[in-house]
Amino acid sequence: MTDTTLAPAASRSRSLPRINGRAIVMTLYLLFLLLPIYWLLNMSLKTNTEILGDFTLWPRNLTFANYATILTDPSWYTGYINSLIYVVMNTVISLTVALPAAYAFSRYHFMGDKHLFFWLLTNRMAPPAVFALPFFQLYSSIGLFDTHIAVALAHCLFNVPLAVWILEGFMRGVPKEIDETAYIDGYSFAGFFVKIFMPLISSGIGVAAFFCFMFSWVELLLSRTLTTVDAKPIAATMTRTVSASGLDWGVLAAAGVLTIIPGALVIWFVRNYIAKGFALGRV
């Protein structure tokens, strides 16, 4: 009698779905991360009256006027153009300088190589505020103030050491025998480096380009200090936008949403390279 009554209860307990604690924690974590982005998008589709009025989880009167202001007002959309110009310039310059430097650190041993490598990283450890005044005085003296190349070169102080550190780890994982075999086959150093070596470390180049792009895109202090009108980035435009009636919260929210898009696109295109970098333990 006891076995007969316990069997259905045991079968019912086995049929109940199990609660996956990890999935619940991950879901709550993702919701926590996406909440600010959702709220920014929510504000960008509202009027200032609704934003400053009642608390609403979604727009009651949906409007795209804030985005129309961003895309039609030159004082706004030129900020995005300026940011993209100096960010792309910085990424290209940083990778061009970091690739041969990282190759030298990974393949050759010379006096003070470890000290020099550590010194490169110390530049990355310093806050940008330390270099804001020297860059301002230098660029004002040589006529580079308020230019795209000025911001791009200033960001190289931080991005080149980071790119060298990332690329050196990937290059050290490539056997030196490949270099010797290429030289025996008649390749010059430039031909070997471009045609053979760079494809082998393409994931490292993608990871380094991603970090250079993202740092230069989100950095505010140097880009704001070294520009006024002609090369003013979107981040500086957002911080200086105050009218007589106060802040235009809807336009600022729309600008914030549009600022996220380039970074999201970069992450989408280099996501496989970043995954390889974490798998290889180089990031």
C-alpha positions in Angstrom: 0.0 0.0 0.0 2.8 2.4 0.9 4.7 1.7 -2.4 1.6 2.3 -4.4 0.9 5.7 -2.9 4.6 6.9 -3.1 5.1 6.0 -6.7 2.7 8.6 -8.2 4.1 11.3 -5.9 7.7 10.4 -7.0 6.7 10.4 -10.7 5.0 13.8 -10.3 8.1 15.3 -8.6 10.2 14.0 -11.5 7.9 15.6 -14.1 8.1 19.1 -12.5 10.4 21.4 -14.4 13.6 22.3 -12.7 14.4 25.9 -12.0 17.8 26.9 -13.5 19.3 29.3 -11.0 22.1 30.3 -13.4 19.6 31.3 -16.1 17.6 33.4 -13.7 20.7 35.2 -12.4 21.9 35.8 -16.0 18.5 37.1 -17.1 18.3 39.5 -14.1 21.9 40.7 -14.8 21.1 41.4 -18.5 17.9 43.2 -17.6 19.9 45.3 -15.1 22.5 46.2 -17.9 19.9 47.0 -20.5 17.7 49.1 -18.3 19.7 52.4 -18.8 19.8 51.8 -22.5 16.1 51.2 -22.6 15.4 54.3 -20.5 17.6 56.4 -22.8 15.7 55.2 -25.8 12.4 55.8 -24.0 13.4 59.4 -23.2 14.5 60.0 -26.8 11.0 59.2 -28.0 9.3 61.6 -25.6 8.8 65.4 -25.4 10.4 67.4 -22.7 7.0 68.0 -21.1 6.4 64.2 -20.8 10.0 63.6 -19.6 9.7 66.2 -16.8 6.1 65.2 -16.0 4.7 61.9 -14.9 6.7 58.7 -14.6 5.9 56.5 -17.7 7.5 53.2 -18.8 6.9 54.0 -22.5 6.1 57.1 -24.5 2.5 58.2 -24.4 2.9 60.6 -27.3 5.5 59.0 -29.6 7.7 61.5 -31.4 10.8 61.4 -33.6 11.3 65.2 -33.5 14.4 64.7 -31.3 16.1 62.6 -33.9 15.0 65.0 -36.6 16.8 67.8 -34.7 20.0 65.7 -34.5 20.0 64.8 -38.2 19.2 68.2 -39.5 21.0 70.6 -37.2 24.7 71.1 -38.3 25.8 71.8 -34.8 24.7 68.3 -33.9 25.5 66.0 -36.8 28.9 67.6 -37.4 29.9 66.4 -34.0 29.4 62.8 -35.1 31.4 63.4 -38.3 34.3 65.0 -36.3 34.3 62.1 -33.8 34.3 59.4 -36.6 37.2 61.3 -38.4 39.6 61.4 -35.5 38.6 58.0 -34.1 39.4 56.3 -37.4 42.6 58.3 -37.8 43.7 57.3 -34.3 42.9 53.6 -34.9 44.9 53.5 -38.1 47.8 55.3 -36.6 47.8 53.2 -33.4 47.8 49.9 -35.3 50.4 51.1 -37.8 52.8 52.0 -35.0 51.9 49.1 -32.7 52.3 46.3 -35.2 56.1 46.6 -35.8 56.7 47.6 -32.1 54.8 44.5 -30.9 56.7 42.3 -33.4 60.0 43.6 -32.1 59.0 42.9 -28.5 57.8 39.4 -29.3 60.7 38.3 -31.5 63.9 40.1 -30.3 65.6 40.5 -26.9 67.6 43.7 -26.4 68.9 45.7 -23.4 66.0 47.2 -21.5 63.3 45.6 -23.5 61.2 44.6 -20.4 61.7 48.1 -18.9 60.7 49.7 -22.1 57.6 47.5 -22.4 56.6 48.4 -18.8 57.2 52.1 -19.5 54.7 51.9 -22.4 52.1 50.5 -20.1 52.7 53.2 -17.5 51.4 55.8 -20.1 48.1 53.8 -20.1 47.9 53.9 -16.3 48.1 57.7 -16.1 44.7 59.6 -16.3 44.1 61.8 -19.3 43.9 64.9 -17.1 47.6 64.7 -16.5 48.4 65.3 -20.2 45.6 67.8 -21.0 47.6 70.9 -20.2 50.8 69.9 -22.0 48.9 68.9 -25.1 46.9 72.1 -25.1 50.1 74.2 -24.9 52.0 72.2 -27.5 49.2 72.1 -30.1 48.5 75.8 -29.6 52.2 76.6 -30.2 52.5 74.5 -33.4 49.0 75.3 -34.9 47.3 72.0 -34.4 44.8 73.1 -31.9 41.1 72.4 -32.9 42.1 69.9 -35.6 41.2 66.2 -36.0 44.8 65.1 -36.1 45.5 66.8 -32.7 42.9 64.6 -31.0 44.0 61.5 -32.9 47.7 62.0 -31.9 46.7 62.7 -28.3 44.8 59.5 -28.0 47.8 57.6 -29.4 49.5 58.2 -26.1 47.1 55.7 -24.5 46.1 53.5 -27.4 49.5 52.6 -28.8 50.7 51.0 -25.5 47.4 49.1 -25.3 47.6 47.9 -28.8 51.3 46.9 -28.4 50.4 44.9 -25.3 47.5 43.1 -27.0 49.4 42.4 -30.2 52.6 41.2 -28.5 50.6 38.4 -26.8 49.1 37.2 -30.1 52.5 37.4 -31.9 54.3 35.5 -29.2 51.9 32.6 -29.8 53.0 32.3 -33.5 56.1 30.0 -33.8 59.3 31.6 -34.9 59.8 28.8 -37.4 57.2 30.5 -39.6 59.4 33.6 -40.0 62.5 31.5 -40.9 60.5 29.4 -43.4 59.2 32.5 -45.1 62.7 34.0 -45.4 64.0 30.7 -46.9 61.2 30.8 -49.5 62.4 34.2 -50.6 60.0 36.6 -48.9 61.2 40.0 -47.9 60.3 41.2 -44.4 57.6 43.4 -45.7 56.1 40.7 -47.9 56.3 38.1 -45.1 54.8 40.5 -42.5 51.8 41.6 -44.7 51.0 38.4 -46.6 51.8 35.7 -44.0 52.2 37.1 -40.5 49.3 39.6 -40.3 46.7 37.0 -41.4 47.9 34.7 -38.7 47.3 37.4 -36.0 44.1 38.8 -37.6 42.1 38.1 -34.5 44.7 40.1 -32.4 44.5 43.0 -34.9 40.7 43.0 -34.6 40.8 43.0 -30.8 43.4 45.8 -30.8 41.4 47.9 -33.3 38.2 47.4 -31.2 39.8 48.7 -28.0 41.5 51.6 -29.8 38.2 52.6 -31.4 36.2 52.3 -28.2 38.6 54.3 -26.1 39.0 57.1 -28.6 35.2 57.2 -29.2 34.2 57.5 -25.5 37.1 59.7 -24.3 35.9 63.2 -23.4 38.5 65.2 -21.5 41.3 65.5 -24.2 38.9 65.8 -27.1 37.0 68.6 -25.3 40.2 70.4 -24.2 41.9 70.3 -27.6 38.9 71.4 -29.7 36.5 74.3 -29.9 34.6 74.6 -33.1 36.1 72.9 -36.2 36.8 69.5 -34.7 34.4 69.5 -31.7 33.2 65.9 -31.1 29.7 64.9 -30.2 30.5 64.2 -26.6 31.6 67.8 -26.2 28.5 69.0 -28.0 26.3 67.1 -25.6 28.0 68.6 -22.5 27.8 72.2 -23.8 24.2 72.1 -24.9 22.3 74.4 -22.5 19.5 76.8 -23.6 17.8 79.6 -21.8 15.0 77.2 -20.8 17.4 74.6 -19.5 18.5 71.2 -21.0 16.7 69.7 -23.9 16.4 66.2 -22.4 14.8 64.6 -25.4 17.5 65.8 -27.8 20.2 64.8 -25.4 18.7 61.3 -25.1 18.4 61.0 -28.9 22.1 62.0 -29.2 23.0 59.4 -26.6 21.2 56.7 -28.6 22.9 57.7 -31.8 26.3 57.7 -30.0 25.8 54.1 -28.9 25.3 52.9 -32.5 28.9 53.1 -33.8 30.2 51.2 -30.8 27.6 48.6 -31.2 28.4 48.2 -34.9 32.1 47.8 -34.1 31.3 45.1 -31.5 29.2 43.3 -34.0 31.9 43.2 -36.7 34.7 42.1 -34.4 32.8 39.9 -32.0 34.4 36.7 -33.4 37.9 38.2 -33.0 37.1 39.2 -29.4 35.8 35.7 -28.6 39.1 34.2 -30.0 41.1 36.7 -27.9 39.4 35.6 -24.8 39.7 31.9 -25.8 43.4 32.3 -26.3 43.9 34.1 -23.0 45.3 37.2 -24.8 42.6 39.7 -23.7 
